[in-house]
């Protein structure tokens, strides 16, 4: 017999909560939050996965800027600046 969608969602939620407890108990909670951030998981999902009732906790305490994300941001900015150099500069002249 196939499980209902409601039963399947409950099962997934229970597994997720169990996984969060295991991560928390192992002392790797902060590492897990940073891993979510590095993986590009959106903040609202990370808040749910981490069990935070207040999104500020997720944003301010557990989501540290990792070296990986810092380097990724630098590369993105570098690429953007390189592309901008290829564009013709716009010069606005004021004629009196």
Secondary structure, 3 states (H helix, E strand, C coil): CCCCHHHHHHHHHHHHHHHHHHHHHCCCHHHHHHHHHHCCCCHHHHHHHHCCCCHHHHHHHHCCCCHHHHHHHHHHHHHHHHHHHHCCCCCCCCCC
